[in-house]
C-alpha cells in the first residue's frame, strides 16, 4: 500500500494543473478553448487577407490579427472592413467574448438567439452594421451596452430584444416591423430610421384600424396595429341601416383629424423643447466642468480621478461607441511620449480594447479656436480608410482636448528607419514600396474626401506614419496641427528636436529617443518652403502635404542600403521613385503634382 500513499497529493496536483490550464484558455492536450470557434469562422474565409495570420494553436499568442485576449481567453474580435463573408455565428460561440466588431463586411445568415445560456454573458458590445445579415433580433443579454445592427436585412419585431443596460443602439436601415415599446423607446428616431413598418415612440404612433362586425357596434370592434395611419382606414365601410349617417360620419372624421393634428403638434413641440433643454443643460455642464486631467499615472494615483470624472463627455464616432470617459480614466495607462503638439498615452480598457489617447497642448491649441476645432474633428471622425488611422472619439471642453485613436502595435516609420537593433534592416525594398504606396493612398483619400474647404493633413512626417499588424502604412493625426497657434513652432530647431521623441504612439519611444537623428524630432526637414519660411501667417495646404510626402519618399528610398544585392530592375525602380520625390518637392506649390497624380506614377513600380 505504500506505493499509493501519496496518491491524494498527486491527484490534487493534477487537478490544480488542469484548473490552471483551463483558466488560461488552454486544454491539457495543448489546444485552446476558443480555437474551434475561430477556425469555424475562418473556414468561411480561407483566402481572406485579414485572416492570413490566423495560424497556430494559440489565438492569444499576439500574432492573430484582430484578436484581443485577457488572461488567456479571447475577449475581443475586431474585424471591421476586412472583406469577410459567411456567418457570424461561430464568433458568438466564444465563451468569454466581450466585444465583437465585424462592421462593413459581407456577412450573411441570421444571428442565433443570444442569451446568457447560448452566448457569452459578458458580451457588452455587438457591432454588426453594414453587412447582409437576416432573421430576427432575438437578444436577451443583461450586460449588453452597445448594439449596432444598422443597414442589414433584419426582419420581424423588436419584442424579443431585451437589453436593459443598452447605451448605444441603432437598427436603422433594416426591414423591421411592429410597435416599438418598452425600454427601446428612449432612443432617438434615428436609431430606427428606414424601417417603414416600425411605429410607436419615438416614431409616429401606431394607428388603429377598427373593423366593424355585424351591426357595427363598438363593443364588437377589433383593433389592428399598423405602421402608418391611412385616411382610408379611418373611413371604414359602414352600411346605411346599421351604421352612421353621413353627417355623423363627417363629424366623427373631422373630430378625429383635429385630435390627430393637435396631438402631433403637441408632440412635436414637446420633443423640440426636450431636445433644446437637453442641449442647453449639456452645454452649461461642459462650460462649468473642471479641466480634464488625463495625465500621467502619478496624477491619477494622487486623487485626480474624481476631478476627471466630473469633466466633459466624449464625442464618439463609428467604432468608438463603446468608449466612455470613466472607462478611459480607469484604464491602465502608459505614457508613450511628449511632443510639441501634446502628450500621448496607451490605454488598455477593461474589456481588453487598446486605444491611444492624445492630450493636446493648451499652449498650441487655445480655446479661442474651439468651434473651428470642433467642426474639424467631427469631419475627421468620418474618415474611414485602411490607410488612415481612425479617430474613434474626442473631447473638447474648457481648454482641454483629448483625441482617441486606434492603437497600432508595430510603431511608426520613424522607428523602423532609425531604431537600433536591426529595425531598419527589416524594411526590404518591397516593404518600403508598400509603405509609400499606403501613405500615398491615405493622403489621396484625405485630399479627395468631400469637404469644403478640402481636408489637409498638415503634418506629414515619418512619426505620423504608423504600421498596422499586416505591415500596412496608416496616416495618423489628420489636420491636427492646422489648428495650432503658430504652425512655425512645430518646425523645431535642431537642438529642440533632439529633446522631443517623435514616436508618440510607440511604447519604445523613451528607449529610442536617444537614437533618433536630430531631424526626426519635429517637422524640421519635412515642411514645405512656404511654411518653413514663416512668411505672413502661411497655412498648410494640400500642396504642402505633397511636398512633405515627397520628403518622406526621398528619405525612405535613399535610406535603402541594398546596393550590393540590388538588381537592375530594382535600381530602375529606385531612380523612378526618386524622380517622383523630386517632382513632389518642387519649390513652387503650383508645380507639384496632386496625390492622385502621384499614385498614378507610383503604380508603375508596384
Number of C-alpha atoms within 10 A of each C-alpha: 5 6 6 8 9 10 11 10 10 12 11 11 12 12 12 12 13 14 15 14 17 16 14 15 23 21 15 12 7 11 14 20 21 24 20 15 16 20 17 15 18 20 10 15 17 13 11 14 12 18 18 14 16 19 11 12 13 20 25 22 12 13 15 18 18 18 21 24 20 17 11 20 24 24 25 24 21 18 19 20 17 18 16 27 18 18 18 22 18 16 22 22 18 23 19 19 27 25 26 22 19 24 25 19 19 18 23 18 17 17 19 18 16 19 17 14 10 12 22 20 19 18 27 22 23 22 25 24 24 21 21 21 24 18 16 20 23 18 20 19 23 17 18 23 20 21 21 22 24 23 20 22 21 25 16 18 18 21 15 13 17 19 19 15 14 19 13 15 21 20 24 22 21 23 21 24 18 19 21 21 14 12 13 20 16 11 16 14 16 14 20 24 16 17 19 16 17 25 24 18 18 18 18 15 18 20 18 17 19 18 17 18 13 8 12 17 11 11 8 12 13 12 11 10 15 19 20 16 16 12 9 9 13 17 14 13 12 17 11 9 8 11 15 14 13 11 9 11 15 13 12 15 15 12 12 13 14 12 12 12 12 12 12 14 12 12 13 12 12 12 13 12 12 12 12 12 12 12 12 12 12 14 13 11 16 18 15 14 16 18 18 24 19 24 18 14 13 9 12 18 9 8 10 17 17 12 14 20 19 17 23 24 18 21 21 19 19 17 18 20 21 22 19 15 19 16 16 19 20 15 19 15 23 17 22 22 23 23 19 23 20 18 21 28 25 25 23 19 18 14 21 19 23 20 23 25 26 26 23 24 19 15 14 18 23 18 16 10 13 18 11 10 21 16 10 17 21 16 14 21 20 14 18 16 15 18 24 23 25 26 26 24 24 24 21 21 22 18 19 22 25 22 21 26 23 20 21 18 14 18 23 26 25 23 25 20 20 19 21 14 7 11 12 18 15 11 17 12 18 10 14 19 21 15 24 23 22 22 26 25 23 22 28 19 19 25 20 13 16 11 10 6 6 12 21 24 22 24 28 28 27 28 25 23 27 30 22 19 17 14 12 19 29 26 29 26 20 25 20 20 21 19 18 22 16 17 21 19 16 22 23 21 16 16 11 14 23 20 16 23 26 30 30 26 31 27 18 15 22 18 12 17 22 14 14 23 14 21 17 25 30 29 26 19 20 25 27 26 17 17 18 19 12 15 11 8 11 14 17 20 19 20 23 27 26 30 28 25 28 29 23 22 27 21 16 22 20 12 13 17 13 13 9 6 8 13 10 9 9 16 13 13 18 19 13 16 24 19 15 20 24 17 17 27 27 18 14 13 18 9 12 22 18 17 24 16 13 22 20 11 15 18 10 10 15 10
